[in-house]
Amino acid sequence: MRMIALDEVVAAIPDGATLMVGGFMGVGTPEPLMDELVLQGRRELTVIANDTASPGIGIGKLVTAKAIRRLIASHIGLNPETQKQMIEETLQVELVPQGTLVERIRAGGCGLGGVLTPTGVGTVVEEGKRRIEVDGREYLIETGLQADFALVQAFLCDYLGNLTYALTGRNFNPLIAMAARTVVVCAEHVVPVGVIAPDHVVTPAPLVDYVIARA
């Protein structure tokens, strides 16, 4: 793990990168990273996340800045700007049932090719996907998801990079930290090794590449 300045780590994220972003309606989303991506004018991003929050909050900042080319999410209902760009076809949106999205990320993080789920069989969700029968029941094959970068919000991070999360901040963050080639963390508190008890570590240090240094 390396401590790094916010502007330096975002400068290493190129246009066109695939990002997984933690959070649920902005809770657990690393806001400083969202702000810096907008400030540096990043474009053509693919974003994998639960949602796009709302204008001015979390991933909503990237949507308003038109930084996203493709979005894979479970819902966009509370962000009218996301809906507008989708209707105008300036933003490609793949809507995925929430449980399926979680499992696709988990599969990608575990090195699995995908998962089988009955969710979506016989609906528009099935379009373009393979169907398989197991013990007389129909399932869709949903492929695993991975990303170039995972942008993670943690509550505590120690000097090795071990992470823990607070309340609903522990939503998508631990999963995306497993499913990206480079993991970048914004931590509310950076603490000495030992403050986080070993059995309280949620994301272990070997998964973490960069932690944002406080200004």
VOTIVEX-721715 format. One record per atom (N, C-alpha, C): atom name; residue number from 1; y negated, x, z. Coordinates in pm, whole numbers. Atoms other than C-alpha are relative to their C-alpha. Example, Ala and Ser with C-alpha at 12.3 -4.5 7.8 and 13.67 -1.06 7.14 Angstrom:
// VOTIVEX-721715
SITE  at    i      py      px      pz
SITE   N    1     119      89       0
SITE  CA    1     450    1230     780
SITE   C    1    -120      90       0
SITE   N    2     119     -82      -6
SITE  CA    2     106    1367     714
SITE   C    2    -109     -77      73
***
This chain:
// VOTIVEX-721715
SITE  at    i      py      px      pz
SITE   N    1     119      84       0
SITE  CA    1       0       0       0
SITE   C    1    -125      88       0
SITE   N    2     127     -73       8
SITE  CA    2    -352     117     -82
SITE   C    2    -116     -94      29
SITE   N    3     124      74     -20
SITE  CA    3    -684      -9      53
SITE   C    3     -90      28    -120
SITE   N    4      76     -15     124
SITE  CA    4    -914     -70    -242
SITE   C    4    -122     -91       4
SITE   N    5     121      83       9
SITE  CA    5   -1262    -202    -316
SITE   C    5      26    -119     -91
SITE   N    6     -19     124      75
SITE  CA    6   -1283    -554    -452
SITE   C    6     -30      21    -149
SITE   N    7      37     -15     141
SITE  CA    7   -1464    -457    -772
SITE   C    7      95      93     -74
SITE   N    8     -93     -95      64
SITE  CA    8   -1222    -171    -839
SITE   C    8     131     -66     -38
SITE   N    9    -129      61      31
SITE  CA    9    -907    -379    -818
SITE   C    9     -14    -105    -108
SITE   N   10      19     100     105
SITE  CA   10   -1050    -660   -1032
SITE   C   10     -24      67    -135
SITE   N   11      19     -75     125
SITE  CA   11   -1157    -403   -1292
SITE   C   11     133      39     -63
SITE   N   12    -133     -36      51
SITE  CA   12    -786    -319   -1325
SITE   C   12      76    -120     -54
SITE   N   13     -62     122      54
SITE  CA   13    -703    -680   -1418
SITE   C   13     -59     -25    -138
SITE   N   14      57      12     135
SITE  CA   14    -742    -702   -1797
SITE   C   14     -14    -145     -45
SITE   N   15       2     129      69
SITE  CA   15    -841    -997   -2010
SITE   C   15     141     -30     -50
SITE   N   16    -132      40      50
SITE  CA   16    -529   -1192   -2103
SITE   C   16     113      18     100
SITE   N   17    -104     -21    -101
SITE  CA   17    -342   -1105   -1781
SITE   C   17      55    -134      49
SITE   N   18     -60     117     -65
SITE  CA   18    -104   -1352   -1616
SITE   C   18     -12      17     151
SITE   N   19      26      -7    -143
SITE  CA   19    -206   -1426   -1258
SITE   C   19      72    -114      71
SITE   N   20     -41     103     -95
SITE  CA   20     -30   -1612    -980
SITE   C   20    -103       1     113
SITE   N   21     104      11    -101
SITE  CA   21    -284   -1740    -728
SITE   C   21      49     -93     111
SITE   N   22     -43      80    -113
SITE  CA   22    -200   -1865    -380
SITE   C   22     -99    -110      32
SITE   N   23      90     104     -46
SITE  CA   23    -343   -2176    -223
SITE   C   23      43    -140     -37
SITE   N   24     -22     143      24
SITE  CA   24    -328   -2554    -206
SITE   C   24    -134     -67      17
SITE   N   25     134      55      -1
SITE  CA   25    -657   -2720    -300
SITE   C   25    -100      96      65
SITE   N   26      92    -102     -50
SITE  CA   26    -833   -2394    -215
SITE   C   26      39      60     133
SITE   N   27     -45     -55    -128
SITE  CA   27    -666   -2347     125
SITE   C   27     105     107     -27
SITE   N   28     -92    -111      27
SITE  CA   28    -497   -2008     115
SITE   C   28     -26      69    -132
SITE   N   29      39     -69     124
SITE  CA   29    -677   -1898    -204
SITE   C   29     -95     115      33
SITE   N   30      89    -114     -28
SITE  CA   30    -841   -1551    -200
SITE   C   30    -133     -15     -73
SITE   N   31     128      32      63
SITE  CA   31   -1199   -1661    -272
SITE   C   31     -74     124     -51
SITE   N   32      71    -117      54
SITE  CA   32   -1345   -1307    -304
SITE   C   32      53      46    -135
SITE   N   33     -58     -38     130
SITE  CA   33   -1104   -1235    -589
SITE   C   33     -41     -98    -109
SITE   N   34      46      99      98
SITE  CA   34   -1199   -1560    -763
SITE   C   34    -144      32     -42
SITE   N   35     141     -29      28
SITE  CA   35   -1569   -1471    -733
SITE   C   35     -15     125     -86
SITE   N   36      14    -125      73
SITE  CA   36   -1519   -1118    -863
SITE   C   36      54     -12    -142
SITE   N   37     -50      23     136
SITE  CA   37   -1311   -1229   -1161
SITE   C   37    -107     -67     -86
SITE   N   38     109      67      72
SITE  CA   38   -1597   -1459   -1259
SITE   C   38    -114      98     -26
SITE   N   39     111     -95      12
SITE  CA   39   -1858   -1188   -1194
SITE   C   39      25     102    -110
SITE   N   40     -32    -101     102
SITE  CA   40   -1676    -939   -1416
SITE   C   40      31     -62    -137
SITE   N   41     -12      65     129
SITE  CA   41   -1641   -1198   -1691
SITE   C   41     137       1     -62
SITE   N   42    -135      -3      53
SITE  CA   42   -1266   -1200   -1721
SITE   C   42      27    -123     -87
SITE   N   43     -26     107      96
SITE  CA   43   -1132   -1413   -2010
SITE   C   43     149      -4     -38
SITE   N   44    -134      18      59
SITE  CA   44    -809   -1547   -2167
SITE   C   44     113      18     101
SITE   N   45    -101     -15    -104
SITE  CA   45    -621   -1551   -1838
SITE   C   45     105    -112      -7
SITE   N   46    -101     101     -30
SITE  CA   46    -293   -1731   -1777
SITE   C   46      10      -8     151
SITE   N   47      -4      17    -145
SITE  CA   47    -295   -1876   -1425
SITE   C   47     116     -92      37
SITE   N   48    -111      77     -55
SITE  CA   48      12   -1999   -1238
SITE   C   48     -35     -30     145
SITE   N   49      42      38    -135
SITE  CA   49     -78   -2195    -926
SITE   C   49      34    -146      23
SITE   N   50     -28     140     -28
SITE  CA   50     -26   -2525    -750
SITE   C   50    -100     -93     -67
SITE   N   51     105      89      48
SITE  CA   51    -361   -2669    -865
SITE   C   51    -124      82     -35
SITE   N   52     127     -69      29
SITE  CA   52    -716   -2588    -973
SITE   C   52    -109     -44      96
SITE   N   53      94      40    -106
SITE  CA   53    -882   -2717    -653
SITE   C   53    -105     -94     -58
SITE   N   54     109      81      54
SITE  CA   54   -1223   -2860    -745
SITE   C   54    -113      93     -42
SITE   N   55     107     -88      46
SITE  CA   55   -1541   -2726    -908
SITE   C   55     -67      73     117
SITE   N   56      64     -80    -103
SITE  CA   56   -1684   -2441    -703
SITE   C   56      90      45     111
SITE   N   57     -96     -37    -104
SITE  CA   57   -1371   -2397    -492
SITE   C   57     122      64     -64
SITE   N   58    -124     -63      43
SITE  CA   58   -1082   -2157    -546
SITE   C   58       8      22    -150
SITE   N   59     -23     -19     143
SITE  CA   59    -938   -2155    -897
SITE   C   59     -98     -82     -82
SITE   N   60     103      78      70
SITE  CA   60   -1198   -2417    -987
SITE   C   60    -114      86     -51
SITE   N   61     104     -92      46
SITE  CA   61   -1444   -2129   -1017
SITE   C   61      38      64    -135
SITE   N   62     -46     -58     127
SITE  CA   62   -1232   -1973   -1293
SITE   C   62      -3    -104    -112
SITE   N   63       3     107     101
SITE  CA   63   -1205   -2307   -1472
SITE   C   63    -142     -21     -50
SITE   N   64     139      22      38
SITE  CA   64   -1581   -2363   -1469
SITE   C   64     -53     115     -84
SITE   N   65      44    -117      76
SITE  CA   65   -1635   -2008   -1598
SITE   C   65      74      15    -132
SITE   N   66     -81      -5     122
SITE  CA   66   -1385   -2078   -1880
SITE   C   66      73     133     -14
SITE   N   67     -74    -126      -3
SITE  CA   67   -1188   -1772   -1777
SITE   C   67     148     -20     -31
SITE   N   68    -143      28      14
SITE  CA   68    -849   -1944   -1818
SITE   C   68      31     -54    -139
SITE   N   69     -47      50     129
SITE  CA   69    -671   -1990   -2149
SITE   C   69     119     -94      19
SITE   N   70    -122      79     -22
SITE  CA   70    -341   -2129   -2013
SITE   C   70      20     -18     149
SITE   N   71     -20      33    -140
SITE  CA   71    -264   -2301   -1685
SITE   C   71     138     -62      18
SITE   N   72    -127      59     -40
SITE  CA   72      75   -2372   -1528
SITE   C   72     -19     -45     144
SITE   N   73      33      54    -132
SITE  CA   73      24   -2603   -1229
SITE   C   73      70    -132      22
SITE   N   74     -66     127     -30
SITE  CA   74     157   -2910   -1053
SITE   C   74     -96    -119     -10
SITE   N   75      93     111      22
SITE  CA   75    -163   -3117   -1067
SITE   C   75    -142      52     -19
SITE   N   76     139     -35      29
SITE  CA   76    -525   -3111   -1183
SITE   C   76     -93    -117      31
SITE   N   77      68     128     -14
SITE  CA   77    -634   -3455   -1065
SITE   C   77    -133       3      72
SITE   N   78     125      -5     -76
SITE  CA   78    -919   -3343    -837
SITE   C   78    -101      96     -61
SITE   N   79      97     -87      67
SITE  CA   79   -1089   -3113   -1086
SITE   C   79     -33     -59    -138
SITE   N   80      35      62     129
SITE  CA   80   -1266   -3308   -1364
SITE   C   80     -28     101    -110
SITE   N   81      26    -102     102
SITE  CA   81   -1363   -2984   -1539
SITE   C   81     130      46     -65
SITE   N   82    -131     -34      57
SITE  CA   82    -996   -2891   -1581
SITE   C   82      45    -108     -97
SITE   N   83     -39     112      86
SITE  CA   83    -926   -3236   -1725
SITE   C   83     -81       2    -130
SITE   N   84      88      -3     117
SITE  CA   84   -1224   -3207   -1961
SITE   C   84      44     107     -99
SITE   N   85     -41    -109      89
SITE  CA   85   -1113   -2870   -2099
SITE   C   85     136     -26     -61
SITE   N   86    -131      32      55
SITE  CA   86    -757   -2995   -2141
SITE   C   86     -14    -101    -113
SITE   N   87      20     102     104
SITE  CA   87    -874   -3302   -2337
SITE   C   87     -65      60    -124
SITE   N   88      67     -67     111
SITE  CA   88   -1099   -3081   -2551
SITE   C   88      88     105     -67
SITE   N   89     -98     -97      50
SITE  CA   89    -795   -2853   -2607
SITE   C   89     -55     143       0
SITE   N   90      45    -138     -20
SITE  CA   90    -986   -2544   -2494
SITE   C   90      79      67     112
SITE   N   91     -86     -49    -107
SITE  CA   91    -743   -2507   -2203
SITE   C   91     138     -59     -18
SITE   N   92    -139      45      10
SITE  CA   92    -365   -2523   -2243
SITE   C   92      52     -25     141
SITE   N   93     -48      35    -134
SITE  CA   93    -214   -2703   -1943
SITE   C   93     147     -40      -7
SITE   N   94    -140      39     -19
SITE  CA   94     155   -2715   -1853
SITE   C   94      14     -55     140
SITE   N   95     -17      63    -130
SITE  CA   95     207   -2964   -1572
SITE   C   95     147       3      39
SITE   N   96    -136     -18     -49
SITE  CA   96     517   -2892   -1365
SITE   C   96      13     -72     134
SITE   N   97     -20      62    -131
SITE  CA   97     654   -3107   -1080
SITE   C   97      -5     106     110
SITE   N   98      29    -101    -101
SITE  CA   98     556   -2933    -757
SITE   C   98     123      75      50
SITE   N   99    -121     -66     -48
SITE  CA   99     905   -2867    -626
SITE   C   99      61      90    -105
SITE   N  100     -51     -82     110
SITE  CA  100    1011   -2738    -967
SITE   C  100     -83     126     -15
SITE   N  101      88    -117      11
SITE  CA  101     709   -2507    -981
SITE   C  101      33     103     108
SITE   N  102     -35     -90    -111
SITE  CA  102     792   -2362    -640
SITE   C  102     131      73     -28
SITE   N  103    -130     -61      24
SITE  CA  103    1154   -2302    -738
SITE   C  103      -1      95    -119
SITE   N  104      12     -92     114
SITE  CA  104    1059   -2144   -1072
SITE   C  104     -62     133      45
SITE   N  105      61    -123     -53
SITE  CA  105     837   -1896    -886
SITE   C  105     100      75      87
SITE   N  106    -100     -64     -86
SITE  CA  106    1108   -1832    -628
SITE   C  106     108      69     -85
SITE   N  107    -102     -59      89
SITE  CA  107    1361   -1772    -908
SITE   C  107     -52     128     -63
SITE   N  108      57    -122      59
SITE  CA  108    1127   -1525   -1077
SITE   C  108      -6     113     100
SITE   N  109       9    -103    -103
SITE  CA  109    1077   -1340    -750
SITE   C  109     135      55      41
SITE   N  110    -136     -44     -39
SITE  CA  110    1453   -1321    -686
SITE   C  110      77      59    -117
SITE   N  111     -67     -58     117
SITE  CA  111    1532   -1195   -1035
SITE   C  111      97     -94     -68
SITE   N  112     -87      98      64
SITE  CA  112    1700   -1518   -1144
SITE   C  112     -63     -51    -129
SITE   N  113      51      49     127
SITE  CA  113    1672   -1657   -1494
SITE   C  113     -64    -137       8
SITE   N  114      57     133     -14
SITE  CA  114    1588   -2005   -1369
SITE   C  114      78     -81     101
SITE   N  115     -65      92     -92
SITE  CA  115    1705   -2309   -1175
SITE   C  115      41    -125     -75
SITE   N  116     -39     130      53
SITE  CA  116    1878   -2640   -1245
SITE   C  116     -61    -108      88
SITE   N  117      59     109     -78
SITE  CA  117    1696   -2956   -1141
SITE   C  117      15    -132     -76
SITE   N  118      -5     131      66
SITE  CA  118    1743   -3328   -1211
SITE   C  118    -140     -57     -21
SITE   N  119     137      53      11
SITE  CA  119    1365   -3378   -1179
SITE   C  119     -50      12    -144
SITE   N  120      56      -1     136
SITE  CA  120    1219   -3478   -1515
SITE   C  120      97     -39    -108
SITE   N  121     -97      42     101
SITE  CA  121    1541   -3572   -1692
SITE   C  121     -39    -137     -54
SITE   N  122      34     126      62
SITE  CA  122    1460   -3845   -1941
SITE   C  122    -148     -32      -2
SITE   N  123     146      19       1
SITE  CA  123    1082   -3800   -1908
SITE   C  123     -64     103     -92
SITE   N  124      71     -97      84
SITE  CA  124     813   -3602   -2093
SITE   C  124      19     142      52
SITE   N  125     -24    -133     -58
SITE  CA  125     892   -3313   -1857
SITE   C  125     114      71     -74
SITE   N  126    -120     -57      66
SITE  CA  126    1216   -3264   -2053
SITE   C  126     -31      62    -135
SITE   N  127      29     -45     137
SITE  CA  127    1044   -3189   -2385
SITE   C  127       8     152     -12
SITE   N  128     -13    -142      28
SITE  CA  128    1146   -2850   -2522
SITE   C  128      92      74      94
SITE   N  129     -86     -66     -98
SITE  CA  129    1395   -2781   -2243
SITE   C  129     146     -36     -24
SITE   N  130    -143      25      12
SITE  CA  130    1772   -2753   -2233
SITE   C  130      48     -88     114
SITE   N  131     -63      86    -100
SITE  CA  131    1979   -3014   -2052
SITE   C  131     144      44      17
SITE   N  132    -138     -40     -26
SITE  CA  132    2308   -2932   -1886
SITE   C  132      63     -99      97
SITE   N  133     -71      92     -89
SITE  CA  133    2571   -3148   -1716
SITE   C  133      85      79      98
SITE   N  134     -80     -63    -105
SITE  CA  134    2724   -3038   -1385
SITE   C  134      61    -111      85
SITE   N  135     -71     102     -79
SITE  CA  135    2989   -3255   -1219
SITE   C  135     -50    -141     -31
SITE   N  136      37     134      43
SITE  CA  136    2878   -3555   -1421
SITE   C  136    -147     -34      17
SITE   N  137     143      26     -18
SITE  CA  137    2506   -3520   -1340
SITE   C  137     -81      87     -95
SITE   N  138      84     -72      95
SITE  CA  138    2234   -3417   -1586
SITE   C  138    -110      79      72
SITE   N  139     104     -87     -55
SITE  CA  139    2001   -3128   -1505
SITE   C  139     -80      63    -114
SITE   N  140      79     -82      91
SITE  CA  140    1718   -2947   -1681
SITE   C  140       8     145      44
SITE   N  141       9    -143     -30
SITE  CA  141    1720   -2569   -1706
SITE   C  141    -148      37       0
SITE   N  142     140     -41     -15
SITE  CA  142    1382   -2453   -1574
SITE   C  142      -3     151      22
SITE   N  143      -1    -147      -4
SITE  CA  143    1313   -2085   -1636
SITE   C  143     -86      53     114
SITE   N  144      76     -65    -105
SITE  CA  144    1185   -1847   -1368
SITE   C  144    -138      43     -49
SITE   N  145     136     -41      32
SITE  CA  145     817   -1752   -1357
SITE   C  145     -32     133      68
SITE   N  146      49    -127     -54
SITE  CA  146     671   -1404   -1311
SITE   C  146    -142      21     -51
SITE   N  147     139     -23      37
SITE  CA  147     320   -1263   -1339
SITE   C  147     -32     149       3
SITE   N  148      47    -139      -7
SITE  CA  148     131    -940   -1393
SITE   C  148     -57      30     139
SITE   N  149      65     -17    -129
SITE  CA  149     -66    -990   -1071
SITE   C  149      19    -125      86
SITE   N  150       6     109     -98
SITE  CA  150     -28   -1203    -758
SITE   C  150    -124      23      86
SITE   N  151     121      -7     -81
SITE  CA  151    -357   -1274    -581
SITE   C  151      24     -83     126
SITE   N  152     -53      56    -123
SITE  CA  152    -268   -1342    -219
SITE   C  152    -107      -3     109
SITE   N  153      84       8    -119
SITE  CA  153    -462   -1461      87
SITE   C  153      89       3     122
SITE   N  154     -78     -12    -123
SITE  CA  154    -318   -1348     421
SITE   C  154     -91     -13     122
SITE   N  155      76       6    -125
SITE  CA  155    -427   -1402     781
SITE   C  155      -6     137      64
SITE   N  156      -7    -134     -57
SITE  CA  156    -310   -1068     920
SITE   C  156      68      94     -98
SITE   N  157     -64    -107      76
SITE  CA  157    -228    -743     739
SITE   C  157      -8     125      86
SITE   N  158       9    -125     -75
SITE  CA  158    -134    -424     919
SITE   C  158     -22     117     -94
SITE   N  159      37    -116      82
SITE  CA  159    -207     -72     798
SITE   C  159     110      46     -94
SITE   N  160    -108     -27      96
SITE  CA  160     130     -55     623
SITE   C  160       0    -100    -115
SITE   N  161       0     105     101
SITE  CA  161      74    -380     433
SITE   C  161      88    -118      32
SITE   N  162     -75     118     -41
SITE  CA  162     294    -621     628
SITE   C  162     -95    -117      19
SITE   N  163      88     116       1
SITE  CA  163     153    -974     604
SITE   C  163      56    -115      82
SITE   N  164     -33     129     -57
SITE  CA  164     149   -1295     800
SITE   C  164    -109     -98     -40
SITE   N  165      88     103      52
SITE  CA  165     -19   -1625     717
SITE   C  165     -30    -103     108
SITE   N  166      38     100     -99
SITE  CA  166    -197   -1901     909
SITE   C  166      14    -140     -58
SITE   N  167      -9     142      31
SITE  CA  167    -101   -2267     894
SITE   C  167      31     -25    -148
SITE   N  168     -31      35     138
SITE  CA  168    -117   -2414     541
SITE   C  168     -33     111     -99
SITE   N  169      14    -117      86
SITE  CA  169    -223   -2075     405
SITE   C  169     136      56     -39
SITE   N  170    -137     -43      31
SITE  CA  170     151   -2015     413
SITE   C  170      62    -104     -92
SITE   N  171     -53      95      97
SITE  CA  171     210   -2226     106
SITE   C  171      63      77    -115
SITE   N  172     -54     -73     115
SITE  CA  172     250   -2046    -225
SITE   C  172     -10     151      17
SITE   N  173      26    -145      -9
SITE  CA  173     134   -1704    -104
SITE   C  173     126      86      18
SITE   N  174    -118     -85     -15
SITE  CA  174     469   -1564      23
SITE   C  174      88       3    -125
SITE   N  175     -84       5     119
SITE  CA  175     644   -1678    -295
SITE   C  175     -59      82    -114
SITE   N  176      58     -74     112
SITE  CA  176     396   -1534    -544
SITE   C  176       2     150      27
SITE   N  177      -6    -142     -33
SITE  CA  177     404   -1203    -356
SITE   C  177     132      62     -42
SITE   N  178    -130     -49      45
SITE  CA  178     767   -1175    -467
SITE   C  178      13       0    -152
SITE   N  179     -24      29     142
SITE  CA  179     715   -1274    -830
SITE   C  179     -98      67     -95
SITE   N  180      95     -69      86
SITE  CA  180     447   -1038    -963
SITE   C  180      21     151       5
SITE   N  181     -16    -145       6
SITE  CA  181     447    -677   -1071
SITE   C  181    -100      72      90
SITE   N  182     102     -60     -86
SITE  CA  182     126    -601    -877
SITE   C  182     -51    -107      95
SITE   N  183      41      96    -102
SITE  CA  183      35    -775    -551
SITE   C  183    -130      47      65
SITE   N  184     132     -31     -55
SITE  CA  184    -330    -780    -440
SITE   C  184     -28     -99     112
SITE   N  185      14      83    -120
SITE  CA  185    -412    -911     -92
SITE   C  185    -143       3      53
SITE   N  186     120      15     -83
SITE  CA  186    -727   -1042      72
SITE   C  186      49     -42     138
SITE   N  187     -44      32    -135
SITE  CA  187    -664   -1038     447
SITE   C  187    -121     -32      88
SITE   N  188     109      34     -92
SITE  CA  188    -880   -1207     709
SITE   C  188     -15     107     108
SITE   N  189       4    -104    -103
SITE  CA  189    -787    -935     959
SITE   C  189      98     110     -37
SITE   N  190     -87    -116      17
SITE  CA  190    -648    -583     910
SITE   C  190      18      63     138
SITE   N  191     -29     -37    -139
SITE  CA  191    -476    -469    1229
SITE   C  191      93     121       3
SITE   N  192     -92    -114     -13
SITE  CA  192    -287    -163    1359
SITE   C  192     146     -43     -12
SITE   N  193    -144      24       6
SITE  CA  193      85    -135    1299
SITE   C  193      52     -32     140
SITE   N  194     -53      44    -128
SITE  CA  194     268    -315    1578
SITE   C  194     -63    -127      52
SITE   N  195      63     126     -41
SITE  CA  195      21    -600    1622
SITE   C  195      80    -119     -53
SITE   N  196     -89     102      55
SITE  CA  196     239    -808    1392
SITE   C  196     143      35      41
SITE   N  197    -137     -26     -42
SITE  CA  197     579    -830    1559
SITE   C  197      92      -2    -121
SITE   N  198     -88      -6     117
SITE  CA  198     861    -740    1318
SITE   C  198      56    -135     -43
SITE   N  199     -59     129      38
SITE  CA  199    1011   -1089    1335
SITE   C  199    -105    -102     -38
SITE   N  200     106      89      48
SITE  CA  200     671   -1242    1252
SITE   C  200     -50      39    -139
SITE   N  201      39     -41     135
SITE  CA  201     630   -1051     926
SITE   C  201      58     -99    -101
SITE   N  202     -46      93     104
SITE  CA  202     648   -1296     635
SITE   C  202      16      73    -133
SITE   N  203      -8     -83     121
SITE  CA  203     572   -1063     343
SITE   C  203       6     146      43
SITE   N  204     -12    -139     -44
SITE  CA  204     700    -708     405
SITE   C  204     -82      95     -86
SITE   N  205      90     -96      63
SITE  CA  205     486    -407     315
SITE   C  205      46      50    -137
SITE   N  206     -37     -52     133
SITE  CA  206     699    -281      22
SITE   C  206     -39     -89    -117
SITE   N  207      40      89     109
SITE  CA  207     591    -587    -179
SITE   C  207    -149      10     -32
SITE   N  208     146       1      12
SITE  CA  208     218    -518    -134
SITE   C  208     -49     129     -63
SITE   N  209      56    -118      69
SITE  CA  209      32    -285    -371
SITE   C  209    -140      33      49
SITE   N  210     140     -24     -35
SITE  CA  210    -335    -329    -277
SITE   C  210     -46    -102     105
SITE   N  211      69      85     -95
SITE  CA  211    -532    -469      15
SITE   C  211    -150      23     -16
SITE   N  212     143     -11      19
SITE  CA  212    -901    -541     -30
SITE   C  212     -66      57     124
SITE   N  213      72     -61    -111
SITE  CA  213   -1111    -312     187
SITE   C  213    -125     -81      31
SITE   N  214     119      72     -42
SITE  CA  214   -1379    -490     388
SITE   C  214    -125      85     -24
SITE   N  215     124     -74      27
SITE  CA  215   -1733    -395     285
SITE   C  215     -66      41     132
***
